[in-house]
Amino acid sequence: MLEMGETKKKGYPKGFWVCGCTEIFERLAYYLGRSLILIFVTASVATGGLGLSKGQGATMQSLLTAFAYLGPLLGGVIADRYIGGR
């Protein structure tokens, strides 16, 4: 029970909402960017695209996804083994 004069805290702090919204928009930009790159790569040259096949576009999109996850892993190994904490 609450004592006289005490108030109950409601909801989440503002920092939670800032971090949550930042993460949502970061993910939105990542997946939207992936999709738009695929559309641009496979669109015909006449419409402003690169005119590559759907298979080549899918390969490029999968490589983008792989490097997005493997790049930080490789960077972490280099930092831990060769650069060290500074």
PyMOL Python script that loads the backbone (N, CA, C, O; Angstrom):
from pymol import cmd

cmd.read_pdbstr("""\
ATOM      1  N   MET A   1       0.823  -1.186   0.000  1.00  0.00           N
ATOM      2  CA  MET A   1       0.000   0.000   0.000  1.00  0.00           C
ATOM      3  C   MET A   1       0.868   1.251   0.000  1.00  0.00           C
ATOM      4  O   MET A   1       1.960   1.270   0.567  1.00  0.00           O
ATOM      5  N   LEU A   2       0.374   2.263  -0.627  1.00  0.00           N
ATOM      6  CA  LEU A   2       1.087   3.535  -0.673  1.00  0.00           C
ATOM      7  C   LEU A   2       0.761   4.352   0.571  1.00  0.00           C
ATOM      8  O   LEU A   2      -0.374   4.392   1.045  1.00  0.00           O
ATOM      9  N   GLU A   3       1.785   4.988   1.067  1.00  0.00           N
ATOM     10  CA  GLU A   3       1.600   5.884   2.210  1.00  0.00           C
ATOM     11  C   GLU A   3       1.025   7.202   1.713  1.00  0.00           C
ATOM     12  O   GLU A   3       1.031   7.488   0.516  1.00  0.00           O
ATOM     13  N   MET A   4       0.541   7.982   2.632  1.00  0.00           N
ATOM     14  CA  MET A   4      -0.020   9.292   2.313  1.00  0.00           C
ATOM     15  C   MET A   4       1.052  10.174   1.671  1.00  0.00           C
ATOM     16  O   MET A   4       2.148  10.278   2.221  1.00  0.00           O
ATOM     17  N   GLY A   5       0.785  10.794   0.559  1.00  0.00           N
ATOM     18  CA  GLY A   5       1.724  11.683  -0.111  1.00  0.00           C
ATOM     19  C   GLY A   5       2.601  10.997  -1.140  1.00  0.00           C
ATOM     20  O   GLY A   5       3.270  11.680  -1.915  1.00  0.00           O
ATOM     21  N   GLU A   6       2.625   9.664  -1.178  1.00  0.00           N
ATOM     22  CA  GLU A   6       3.426   8.949  -2.169  1.00  0.00           C
ATOM     23  C   GLU A   6       2.628   8.803  -3.464  1.00  0.00           C
ATOM     24  O   GLU A   6       1.404   8.678  -3.456  1.00  0.00           O
ATOM     25  N   THR A   7       3.339   8.823  -4.534  1.00  0.00           N
ATOM     26  CA  THR A   7       2.672   8.626  -5.822  1.00  0.00           C
ATOM     27  C   THR A   7       3.229   7.385  -6.482  1.00  0.00           C
ATOM     28  O   THR A   7       4.401   7.047  -6.314  1.00  0.00           O
ATOM     29  N   LYS A   8       2.395   6.726  -7.218  1.00  0.00           N
ATOM     30  CA  LYS A   8       2.811   5.532  -7.930  1.00  0.00           C
ATOM     31  C   LYS A   8       3.324   5.939  -9.309  1.00  0.00           C
ATOM     32  O   LYS A   8       2.663   6.685 -10.031  1.00  0.00           O
ATOM     33  N   LYS A   9       4.505   5.443  -9.666  1.00  0.00           N
ATOM     34  CA  LYS A   9       5.092   5.763 -10.953  1.00  0.00           C
ATOM     35  C   LYS A   9       4.384   4.954 -12.035  1.00  0.00           C
ATOM     36  O   LYS A   9       4.204   3.743 -11.902  1.00  0.00           O
ATOM     37  N   LYS A  10       3.985   5.638 -13.106  1.00  0.00           N
ATOM     38  CA  LYS A  10       3.268   4.973 -14.192  1.00  0.00           C
ATOM     39  C   LYS A  10       4.099   4.986 -15.459  1.00  0.00           C
ATOM     40  O   LYS A  10       4.804   5.957 -15.734  1.00  0.00           O
ATOM     41  N   GLY A  11       4.020   3.924 -16.224  1.00  0.00           N
ATOM     42  CA  GLY A  11       4.632   3.868 -17.545  1.00  0.00           C
ATOM     43  C   GLY A  11       6.138   3.702 -17.529  1.00  0.00           C
ATOM     44  O   GLY A  11       6.756   3.445 -16.495  1.00  0.00           O
ATOM     45  N   TYR A  12       6.697   3.857 -18.704  1.00  0.00           N
ATOM     46  CA  TYR A  12       8.126   3.698 -18.910  1.00  0.00           C
ATOM     47  C   TYR A  12       8.794   5.071 -18.950  1.00  0.00           C
ATOM     48  O   TYR A  12       8.139   6.070 -19.246  1.00  0.00           O
ATOM     49  N   PRO A  13      10.083   5.127 -18.655  1.00  0.00           N
ATOM     50  CA  PRO A  13      10.788   6.415 -18.747  1.00  0.00           C
ATOM     51  C   PRO A  13      10.931   6.860 -20.201  1.00  0.00           C
ATOM     52  O   PRO A  13      10.788   6.058 -21.124  1.00  0.00           O
ATOM     53  N   LYS A  14      11.215   8.148 -20.392  1.00  0.00           N
ATOM     54  CA  LYS A  14      11.323   8.696 -21.752  1.00  0.00           C
ATOM     55  C   LYS A  14      12.463   8.049 -22.531  1.00  0.00           C
ATOM     56  O   LYS A  14      12.358   7.858 -23.742  1.00  0.00           O
ATOM     57  N   GLY A  15      13.543   7.713 -21.847  1.00  0.00           N
ATOM     58  CA  GLY A  15      14.674   7.078 -22.516  1.00  0.00           C
ATOM     59  C   GLY A  15      14.303   5.758 -23.169  1.00  0.00           C
ATOM     60  O   GLY A  15      14.834   5.405 -24.222  1.00  0.00           O
ATOM     61  N   PHE A  16      13.381   5.027 -22.536  1.00  0.00           N
ATOM     62  CA  PHE A  16      12.911   3.763 -23.117  1.00  0.00           C
ATOM     63  C   PHE A  16      12.254   4.021 -24.466  1.00  0.00           C
ATOM     64  O   PHE A  16      12.506   3.299 -25.431  1.00  0.00           O
ATOM     65  N   TRP A  17      11.418   5.042 -24.534  1.00  0.00           N
ATOM     66  CA  TRP A  17      10.713   5.339 -25.774  1.00  0.00           C
ATOM     67  C   TRP A  17      11.666   5.851 -26.844  1.00  0.00           C
ATOM     68  O   TRP A  17      11.492   5.551 -28.024  1.00  0.00           O
ATOM     69  N   VAL A  18      12.667   6.618 -26.443  1.00  0.00           N
ATOM     70  CA  VAL A  18      13.656   7.099 -27.412  1.00  0.00           C
ATOM     71  C   VAL A  18      14.424   5.923 -27.995  1.00  0.00           C
ATOM     72  O   VAL A  18      14.580   5.824 -29.212  1.00  0.00           O
ATOM     73  N   CYS A  19      14.904   5.033 -27.138  1.00  0.00           N
ATOM     74  CA  CYS A  19      15.651   3.860 -27.618  1.00  0.00           C
ATOM     75  C   CYS A  19      14.767   2.946 -28.459  1.00  0.00           C
ATOM     76  O   CYS A  19      15.199   2.447 -29.498  1.00  0.00           O
ATOM     77  N   GLY A  20      13.539   2.726 -28.016  1.00  0.00           N
ATOM     78  CA  GLY A  20      12.619   1.860 -28.752  1.00  0.00           C
ATOM     79  C   GLY A  20      12.294   2.404 -30.131  1.00  0.00           C
ATOM     80  O   GLY A  20      12.313   1.664 -31.115  1.00  0.00           O
ATOM     81  N   CYS A  21      11.995   3.694 -30.207  1.00  0.00           N
ATOM     82  CA  CYS A  21      11.670   4.300 -31.502  1.00  0.00           C
ATOM     83  C   CYS A  21      12.888   4.330 -32.416  1.00  0.00           C
ATOM     84  O   CYS A  21      12.765   4.130 -33.624  1.00  0.00           O
ATOM     85  N   THR A  22      14.060   4.577 -31.846  1.00  0.00           N
ATOM     86  CA  THR A  22      15.287   4.558 -32.650  1.00  0.00           C
ATOM     87  C   THR A  22      15.503   3.182 -33.257  1.00  0.00           C
ATOM     88  O   THR A  22      15.835   3.066 -34.437  1.00  0.00           O
ATOM     89  N   GLU A  23      15.318   2.144 -32.462  1.00  0.00           N
ATOM     90  CA  GLU A  23      15.495   0.776 -32.961  1.00  0.00           C
ATOM     91  C   GLU A  23      14.467   0.439 -34.041  1.00  0.00           C
ATOM     92  O   GLU A  23      14.802  -0.199 -35.038  1.00  0.00           O
ATOM     93  N   ILE A  24      13.230   0.861 -33.849  1.00  0.00           N
ATOM     94  CA  ILE A  24      12.185   0.601 -34.841  1.00  0.00           C
ATOM     95  C   ILE A  24      12.528   1.263 -36.172  1.00  0.00           C
ATOM     96  O   ILE A  24      12.429   0.630 -37.223  1.00  0.00           O
ATOM     97  N   PHE A  25      12.934   2.539 -36.132  1.00  0.00           N
ATOM     98  CA  PHE A  25      13.242   3.241 -37.370  1.00  0.00           C
ATOM     99  C   PHE A  25      14.527   2.722 -38.013  1.00  0.00           C
ATOM    100  O   PHE A  25      14.650   2.732 -39.238  1.00  0.00           O
ATOM    101  N   GLU A  26      15.480   2.270 -37.207  1.00  0.00           N
ATOM    102  CA  GLU A  26      16.702   1.682 -37.761  1.00  0.00           C
ATOM    103  C   GLU A  26      16.376   0.402 -38.520  1.00  0.00           C
ATOM    104  O   GLU A  26      16.871   0.203 -39.629  1.00  0.00           O
ATOM    105  N   ARG A  27      15.560  -0.459 -37.947  1.00  0.00           N
ATOM    106  CA  ARG A  27      15.153  -1.704 -38.619  1.00  0.00           C
ATOM    107  C   ARG A  27      14.338  -1.400 -39.863  1.00  0.00           C
ATOM    108  O   ARG A  27      14.512  -2.048 -40.896  1.00  0.00           O
ATOM    109  N   LEU A  28      13.440  -0.407 -39.772  1.00  0.00           N
ATOM    110  CA  LEU A  28      12.625  -0.020 -40.925  1.00  0.00           C
ATOM    111  C   LEU A  28      13.524   0.430 -42.073  1.00  0.00           C
ATOM    112  O   LEU A  28      13.313   0.026 -43.217  1.00  0.00           O
ATOM    113  N   ALA A  29      14.518   1.257 -41.784  1.00  0.00           N
ATOM    114  CA  ALA A  29      15.420   1.739 -42.816  1.00  0.00           C
ATOM    115  C   ALA A  29      16.232   0.597 -43.419  1.00  0.00           C
ATOM    116  O   ALA A  29      16.455   0.563 -44.629  1.00  0.00           O
ATOM    117  N   TYR A  30      16.671  -0.334 -42.583  1.00  0.00           N
ATOM    118  CA  TYR A  30      17.472  -1.458 -43.078  1.00  0.00           C
ATOM    119  C   TYR A  30      16.667  -2.322 -44.048  1.00  0.00           C
ATOM    120  O   TYR A  30      17.120  -2.594 -45.160  1.00  0.00           O
ATOM    121  N   TYR A  31      15.488  -2.751 -43.635  1.00  0.00           N
ATOM    122  CA  TYR A  31      14.694  -3.634 -44.490  1.00  0.00           C
ATOM    123  C   TYR A  31      14.133  -2.902 -45.705  1.00  0.00           C
ATOM    124  O   TYR A  31      14.031  -3.487 -46.782  1.00  0.00           O
ATOM    125  N   LEU A  32      13.775  -1.649 -45.549  1.00  0.00           N
ATOM    126  CA  LEU A  32      13.304  -0.873 -46.685  1.00  0.00           C
ATOM    127  C   LEU A  32      14.433  -0.651 -47.685  1.00  0.00           C
ATOM    128  O   LEU A  32      14.225  -0.742 -48.895  1.00  0.00           O
ATOM    129  N   GLY A  33      15.625  -0.362 -47.178  1.00  0.00           N
ATOM    130  CA  GLY A  33      16.783  -0.183 -48.053  1.00  0.00           C
ATOM    131  C   GLY A  33      17.123  -1.448 -48.816  1.00  0.00           C
ATOM    132  O   GLY A  33      17.443  -1.394 -50.004  1.00  0.00           O
ATOM    133  N   ARG A  34      17.056  -2.588 -48.140  1.00  0.00           N
ATOM    134  CA  ARG A  34      17.303  -3.867 -48.820  1.00  0.00           C
ATOM    135  C   ARG A  34      16.322  -4.081 -49.961  1.00  0.00           C
ATOM    136  O   ARG A  34      16.707  -4.476 -51.062  1.00  0.00           O
ATOM    137  N   SER A  35      15.052  -3.816 -49.687  1.00  0.00           N
ATOM    138  CA  SER A  35      14.023  -4.024 -50.707  1.00  0.00           C
ATOM    139  C   SER A  35      14.184  -3.051 -51.866  1.00  0.00           C
ATOM    140  O   SER A  35      14.031  -3.437 -53.025  1.00  0.00           O
ATOM    141  N   LEU A  36      14.487  -1.805 -51.567  1.00  0.00           N
ATOM    142  CA  LEU A  36      14.639  -0.818 -52.639  1.00  0.00           C
ATOM    143  C   LEU A  36      15.867  -1.106 -53.498  1.00  0.00           C
ATOM    144  O   LEU A  36      15.846  -0.872 -54.707  1.00  0.00           O
ATOM    145  N   ILE A  37      16.928  -1.608 -52.888  1.00  0.00           N
ATOM    146  CA  ILE A  37      18.103  -1.987 -53.675  1.00  0.00           C
ATOM    147  C   ILE A  37      17.741  -3.111 -54.637  1.00  0.00           C
ATOM    148  O   ILE A  37      18.148  -3.085 -55.798  1.00  0.00           O
ATOM    149  N   LEU A  38      16.984  -4.095 -54.171  1.00  0.00           N
ATOM    150  CA  LEU A  38      16.571  -5.198 -55.041  1.00  0.00           C
ATOM    151  C   LEU A  38      15.719  -4.681 -56.200  1.00  0.00           C
ATOM    152  O   LEU A  38      15.900  -5.106 -57.341  1.00  0.00           O
ATOM    153  N   ILE A  39      14.804  -3.778 -55.917  1.00  0.00           N
ATOM    154  CA  ILE A  39      13.959  -3.226 -56.977  1.00  0.00           C
ATOM    155  C   ILE A  39      14.801  -2.430 -57.972  1.00  0.00           C
ATOM    156  O   ILE A  39      14.606  -2.551 -59.182  1.00  0.00           O
ATOM    157  N   PHE A  40      15.738  -1.613 -57.472  1.00  0.00           N
ATOM    158  CA  PHE A  40      16.585  -0.816 -58.347  1.00  0.00           C
ATOM    159  C   PHE A  40      17.473  -1.692 -59.232  1.00  0.00           C
ATOM    160  O   PHE A  40      17.635  -1.413 -60.420  1.00  0.00           O
ATOM    161  N   VAL A  41      18.038  -2.731 -58.664  1.00  0.00           N
ATOM    162  CA  VAL A  41      18.962  -3.592 -59.404  1.00  0.00           C
ATOM    163  C   VAL A  41      18.232  -4.367 -60.501  1.00  0.00           C
ATOM    164  O   VAL A  41      18.781  -4.566 -61.585  1.00  0.00           O
ATOM    165  N   THR A  42      17.008  -4.805 -60.230  1.00  0.00           N
ATOM    166  CA  THR A  42      16.287  -5.630 -61.205  1.00  0.00           C
ATOM    167  C   THR A  42      15.414  -4.815 -62.162  1.00  0.00           C
ATOM    168  O   THR A  42      14.881  -5.377 -63.119  1.00  0.00           O
ATOM    169  N   ALA A  43      15.255  -3.526 -61.935  1.00  0.00           N
ATOM    170  CA  ALA A  43      14.452  -2.706 -62.850  1.00  0.00           C
ATOM    171  C   ALA A  43      15.211  -2.536 -64.166  1.00  0.00           C
ATOM    172  O   ALA A  43      16.441  -2.563 -64.202  1.00  0.00           O
ATOM    173  N   SER A  44      14.462  -2.364 -65.220  1.00  0.00           N
ATOM    174  CA  SER A  44      15.103  -2.224 -66.535  1.00  0.00           C
ATOM    175  C   SER A  44      15.845  -0.894 -66.621  1.00  0.00           C
ATOM    176  O   SER A  44      15.561   0.049 -65.882  1.00  0.00           O
ATOM    177  N   VAL A  45      16.797  -0.846 -67.538  1.00  0.00           N
ATOM    178  CA  VAL A  45      17.602   0.361 -67.717  1.00  0.00           C
ATOM    179  C   VAL A  45      16.719   1.521 -68.182  1.00  0.00           C
ATOM    180  O   VAL A  45      16.954   2.672 -67.815  1.00  0.00           O
ATOM    181  N   ALA A  46      15.702   1.211 -68.990  1.00  0.00           N
ATOM    182  CA  ALA A  46      14.812   2.249 -69.503  1.00  0.00           C
ATOM    183  C   ALA A  46      14.053   2.956 -68.373  1.00  0.00           C
ATOM    184  O   ALA A  46      13.700   4.128 -68.501  1.00  0.00           O
ATOM    185  N   THR A  47      13.804   2.249 -67.274  1.00  0.00           N
ATOM    186  CA  THR A  47      13.081   2.861 -66.152  1.00  0.00           C
ATOM    187  C   THR A  47      14.027   3.401 -65.085  1.00  0.00           C
ATOM    188  O   THR A  47      13.582   3.851 -64.029  1.00  0.00           O
ATOM    189  N   GLY A  48      15.336   3.358 -65.358  1.00  0.00           N
ATOM    190  CA  GLY A  48      16.295   3.927 -64.421  1.00  0.00           C
ATOM    191  C   GLY A  48      17.013   2.925 -63.546  1.00  0.00           C
ATOM    192  O   GLY A  48      17.782   3.320 -62.670  1.00  0.00           O
ATOM    193  N   GLY A  49      16.786   1.639 -63.756  1.00  0.00           N
ATOM    194  CA  GLY A  49      17.445   0.612 -62.954  1.00  0.00           C
ATOM    195  C   GLY A  49      18.727   0.122 -63.607  1.00  0.00           C
ATOM    196  O   GLY A  49      19.197   0.701 -64.587  1.00  0.00           O
ATOM    197  N   LEU A  50      19.285  -0.942 -63.060  1.00  0.00           N
ATOM    198  CA  LEU A  50      20.507  -1.517 -63.616  1.00  0.00           C
ATOM    199  C   LEU A  50      20.233  -2.600 -64.644  1.00  0.00           C
ATOM    200  O   LEU A  50      21.111  -2.925 -65.443  1.00  0.00           O
ATOM    201  N   GLY A  51      19.029  -3.167 -64.640  1.00  0.00           N
ATOM    202  CA  GLY A  51      18.653  -4.158 -65.644  1.00  0.00           C
ATOM    203  C   GLY A  51      19.246  -5.539 -65.431  1.00  0.00           C
ATOM    204  O   GLY A  51      19.359  -6.303 -66.390  1.00  0.00           O
ATOM    205  N   LEU A  52      19.628  -5.886 -64.216  1.00  0.00           N
ATOM    206  CA  LEU A  52      20.172  -7.219 -63.941  1.00  0.00           C
ATOM    207  C   LEU A  52      19.028  -8.211 -63.745  1.00  0.00           C
ATOM    208  O   LEU A  52      17.880  -7.818 -63.536  1.00  0.00           O
ATOM    209  N   SER A  53      19.354  -9.496 -63.817  1.00  0.00           N
ATOM    210  CA  SER A  53      18.329 -10.528 -63.645  1.00  0.00           C
ATOM    211  C   SER A  53      17.896 -10.603 -62.181  1.00  0.00           C
ATOM    212  O   SER A  53      18.566 -10.082 -61.289  1.00  0.00           O
ATOM    213  N   LYS A  54      16.772 -11.258 -61.962  1.00  0.00           N
ATOM    214  CA  LYS A  54      16.277 -11.414 -60.589  1.00  0.00           C
ATOM    215  C   LYS A  54      17.224 -12.257 -59.747  1.00  0.00           C
ATOM    216  O   LYS A  54      17.375 -12.017 -58.549  1.00  0.00           O
ATOM    217  N   GLY A  55      17.857 -13.234 -60.365  1.00  0.00           N
ATOM    218  CA  GLY A  55      18.829 -14.069 -59.650  1.00  0.00           C
ATOM    219  C   GLY A  55      20.031 -13.263 -59.182  1.00  0.00           C
ATOM    220  O   GLY A  55      20.490 -13.413 -58.049  1.00  0.00           O
ATOM    221  N   GLN A  56      20.541 -12.400 -60.070  1.00  0.00           N
ATOM    222  CA  GLN A  56      21.668 -11.546 -59.686  1.00  0.00           C
ATOM    223  C   GLN A  56      21.259 -10.555 -58.594  1.00  0.00           C
ATOM    224  O   GLN A  56      22.029 -10.269 -57.678  1.00  0.00           O
ATOM    225  N   GLY A  57      20.049 -10.043 -58.707  1.00  0.00           N
ATOM    226  CA  GLY A  57      19.561  -9.124 -57.684  1.00  0.00           C
ATOM    227  C   GLY A  57      19.415  -9.812 -56.337  1.00  0.00           C
ATOM    228  O   GLY A  57      19.760  -9.237 -55.304  1.00  0.00           O
ATOM    229  N   ALA A  58      18.911 -11.028 -56.339  1.00  0.00           N
ATOM    230  CA  ALA A  58      18.767 -11.782 -55.098  1.00  0.00           C
ATOM    231  C   ALA A  58      20.130 -12.103 -54.487  1.00  0.00           C
ATOM    232  O   ALA A  58      20.292 -12.088 -53.267  1.00  0.00           O
ATOM    233  N   THR A  59      21.110 -12.394 -55.353  1.00  0.00           N
ATOM    234  CA  THR A  59      22.467 -12.648 -54.866  1.00  0.00           C
ATOM    235  C   THR A  59      23.046 -11.402 -54.214  1.00  0.00           C
ATOM    236  O   THR A  59      23.666 -11.485 -53.154  1.00  0.00           O
ATOM    237  N   MET A  60      22.847 -10.251 -54.840  1.00  0.00           N
ATOM    238  CA  MET A  60      23.348  -9.000 -54.268  1.00  0.00           C
ATOM    239  C   MET A  60      22.682  -8.695 -52.930  1.00  0.00           C
ATOM    240  O   MET A  60      23.337  -8.244 -51.990  1.00  0.00           O
ATOM    241  N   GLN A  61      21.381  -8.943 -52.853  1.00  0.00           N
ATOM    242  CA  GLN A  61      20.664  -8.690 -51.604  1.00  0.00           C
ATOM    243  C   GLN A  61      21.133  -9.639 -50.509  1.00  0.00           C
ATOM    244  O   GLN A  61      21.282  -9.225 -49.359  1.00  0.00           O
ATOM    245  N   SER A  62      21.367 -10.890 -50.841  1.00  0.00           N
ATOM    246  CA  SER A  62      21.829 -11.844 -49.828  1.00  0.00           C
ATOM    247  C   SER A  62      23.251 -11.522 -49.379  1.00  0.00           C
ATOM    248  O   SER A  62      23.581 -11.704 -48.207  1.00  0.00           O
ATOM    249  N   LEU A  63      24.094 -11.048 -50.288  1.00  0.00           N
ATOM    250  CA  LEU A  63      25.444 -10.644 -49.900  1.00  0.00           C
ATOM    251  C   LEU A  63      25.417  -9.413 -48.997  1.00  0.00           C
ATOM    252  O   LEU A  63      26.196  -9.318 -48.049  1.00  0.00           O
ATOM    253  N   LEU A  64      24.531  -8.483 -49.287  1.00  0.00           N
ATOM    254  CA  LEU A  64      24.374  -7.308 -48.432  1.00  0.00           C
ATOM    255  C   LEU A  64      23.987  -7.725 -47.014  1.00  0.00           C
ATOM    256  O   LEU A  64      24.535  -7.211 -46.039  1.00  0.00           O
ATOM    257  N   THR A  65      23.046  -8.655 -46.905  1.00  0.00           N
ATOM    258  CA  THR A  65      22.619  -9.142 -45.601  1.00  0.00           C
ATOM    259  C   THR A  65      23.756  -9.873 -44.892  1.00  0.00           C
ATOM    260  O   THR A  65      23.967  -9.685 -43.694  1.00  0.00           O
ATOM    261  N   ALA A  66      24.486 -10.702 -45.629  1.00  0.00           N
ATOM    262  CA  ALA A  66      25.595 -11.444 -45.021  1.00  0.00           C
ATOM    263  C   ALA A  66      26.672 -10.502 -44.511  1.00  0.00           C
ATOM    264  O   ALA A  66      27.166 -10.675 -43.397  1.00  0.00           O
ATOM    265  N   PHE A  67      27.045  -9.503 -45.310  1.00  0.00           N
ATOM    266  CA  PHE A  67      28.092  -8.569 -44.881  1.00  0.00           C
ATOM    267  C   PHE A  67      27.622  -7.667 -43.755  1.00  0.00           C
ATOM    268  O   PHE A  67      28.432  -7.225 -42.940  1.00  0.00           O
ATOM    269  N   ALA A  68      26.316  -7.384 -43.693  1.00  0.00           N
ATOM    270  CA  ALA A  68      25.795  -6.561 -42.595  1.00  0.00           C
ATOM    271  C   ALA A  68      25.950  -7.277 -41.259  1.00  0.00           C
ATOM    272  O   ALA A  68      26.124  -6.627 -40.228  1.00  0.00           O
ATOM    273  N   TYR A  69      25.890  -8.605 -41.261  1.00  0.00           N
ATOM    274  CA  TYR A  69      26.047  -9.359 -40.020  1.00  0.00           C
ATOM    275  C   TYR A  69      27.486  -9.820 -39.791  1.00  0.00           C
ATOM    276  O   TYR A  69      27.924  -9.910 -38.644  1.00  0.00           O
ATOM    277  N   LEU A  70      28.224 -10.112 -40.855  1.00  0.00           N
ATOM    278  CA  LEU A  70      29.585 -10.606 -40.702  1.00  0.00           C
ATOM    279  C   LEU A  70      30.615  -9.487 -40.546  1.00  0.00           C
ATOM    280  O   LEU A  70      31.677  -9.704 -39.963  1.00  0.00           O
ATOM    281  N   GLY A  71      30.315  -8.301 -41.057  1.00  0.00           N
ATOM    282  CA  GLY A  71      31.237  -7.177 -40.946  1.00  0.00           C
ATOM    283  C   GLY A  71      31.561  -6.807 -39.506  1.00  0.00           C
ATOM    284  O   GLY A  71      32.738  -6.699 -39.163  1.00  0.00           O
ATOM    285  N   PRO A  72      30.560  -6.609 -38.650  1.00  0.00           N
ATOM    286  CA  PRO A  72      30.867  -6.300 -37.251  1.00  0.00           C
ATOM    287  C   PRO A  72      31.599  -7.436 -36.535  1.00  0.00           C
ATOM    288  O   PRO A  72      32.409  -7.185 -35.643  1.00  0.00           O
ATOM    289  N   LEU A  73      31.319  -8.677 -36.919  1.00  0.00           N
ATOM    290  CA  LEU A  73      32.018  -9.808 -36.319  1.00  0.00           C
ATOM    291  C   LEU A  73      33.503  -9.770 -36.679  1.00  0.00           C
ATOM    292  O   LEU A  73      34.360  -9.941 -35.812  1.00  0.00           O
ATOM    293  N   LEU A  74      33.801  -9.548 -37.948  1.00  0.00           N
ATOM    294  CA  LEU A  74      35.183  -9.438 -38.396  1.00  0.00           C
ATOM    295  C   LEU A  74      35.873  -8.231 -37.751  1.00  0.00           C
ATOM    296  O   LEU A  74      37.025  -8.322 -37.326  1.00  0.00           O
ATOM    297  N   GLY A  75      35.169  -7.113 -37.683  1.00  0.00           N
ATOM    298  CA  GLY A  75      35.726  -5.926 -37.039  1.00  0.00           C
ATOM    299  C   GLY A  75      36.020  -6.153 -35.564  1.00  0.00           C
ATOM    300  O   GLY A  75      37.015  -5.646 -35.046  1.00  0.00           O
ATOM    301  N   GLY A  76      35.172  -6.903 -34.886  1.00  0.00           N
ATOM    302  CA  GLY A  76      35.402  -7.220 -33.481  1.00  0.00           C
ATOM    303  C   GLY A  76      36.624  -8.092 -33.282  1.00  0.00           C
ATOM    304  O   GLY A  76      37.390  -7.889 -32.340  1.00  0.00           O
ATOM    305  N   VAL A  77      36.811  -9.062 -34.163  1.00  0.00           N
ATOM    306  CA  VAL A  77      37.991  -9.928 -34.068  1.00  0.00           C
ATOM    307  C   VAL A  77      39.260  -9.115 -34.293  1.00  0.00           C
ATOM    308  O   VAL A  77      40.239  -9.273 -33.564  1.00  0.00           O
ATOM    309  N   ILE A  78      39.244  -8.249 -35.294  1.00  0.00           N
ATOM    310  CA  ILE A  78      40.417  -7.408 -35.556  1.00  0.00           C
ATOM    311  C   ILE A  78      40.693  -6.490 -34.369  1.00  0.00           C
ATOM    312  O   ILE A  78      41.843  -6.337 -33.957  1.00  0.00           O
ATOM    313  N   ALA A  79      39.655  -5.887 -33.826  1.00  0.00           N
ATOM    314  CA  ALA A  79      39.842  -4.991 -32.683  1.00  0.00           C
ATOM    315  C   ALA A  79      40.355  -5.728 -31.469  1.00  0.00           C
ATOM    316  O   ALA A  79      41.229  -5.216 -30.768  1.00  0.00           O
ATOM    317  N   ASP A  80      39.842  -6.910 -31.198  1.00  0.00           N
ATOM    318  CA  ASP A  80      40.262  -7.666 -30.019  1.00  0.00           C
ATOM    319  C   ASP A  80      41.686  -8.209 -30.145  1.00  0.00           C
ATOM    320  O   ASP A  80      42.455  -8.170 -29.185  1.00  0.00           O
ATOM    321  N   ARG A  81      42.029  -8.706 -31.312  1.00  0.00           N
ATOM    322  CA  ARG A  81      43.336  -9.354 -31.474  1.00  0.00           C
ATOM    323  C   ARG A  81      44.464  -8.401 -31.800  1.00  0.00           C
ATOM    324  O   ARG A  81      45.581  -8.584 -31.317  1.00  0.00           O
ATOM    325  N   TYR A  82      44.202  -7.393 -32.603  1.00  0.00           N
ATOM    326  CA  TYR A  82      45.293  -6.567 -33.122  1.00  0.00           C
ATOM    327  C   TYR A  82      45.319  -5.147 -32.570  1.00  0.00           C
ATOM    328  O   TYR A  82      46.393  -4.620 -32.279  1.00  0.00           O
ATOM    329  N   ILE A  83      44.168  -4.526 -32.424  1.00  0.00           N
ATOM    330  CA  ILE A  83      44.139  -3.126 -31.984  1.00  0.00           C
ATOM    331  C   ILE A  83      44.137  -3.033 -30.467  1.00  0.00           C
ATOM    332  O   ILE A  83      44.910  -2.271 -29.886  1.00  0.00           O
ATOM    333  N   GLY A  84      43.277  -3.802 -29.832  1.00  0.00           N
ATOM    334  CA  GLY A  84      43.207  -3.803 -28.367  1.00  0.00           C
ATOM    335  C   GLY A  84      42.432  -2.607 -27.841  1.00  0.00           C
ATOM    336  O   GLY A  84      42.048  -1.710 -28.591  1.00  0.00           O
ATOM    337  N   GLY A  85      42.212  -2.618 -26.527  1.00  0.00           N
ATOM    338  CA  GLY A  85      41.472  -1.526 -25.889  1.00  0.00           C
ATOM    339  C   GLY A  85      42.349  -0.294 -25.733  1.00  0.00           C
ATOM    340  O   GLY A  85      43.496  -0.387 -25.296  1.00  0.00           O
ATOM    341  N   ARG A  86      41.807   0.846 -26.089  1.00  0.00           N
ATOM    342  CA  ARG A  86      42.566   2.100 -25.961  1.00  0.00           C
ATOM    343  C   ARG A  86      41.750   3.107 -25.206  1.00  0.00           C
ATOM    344  O   ARG A  86      42.204   4.230 -24.988  1.00  0.00           O
TER     345      ARG A  86
END
""", "prot")
cmd.dss("prot")
cmd.show_as("cartoon", "prot")
cmd.util.cbc("prot")
cmd.orient("prot")
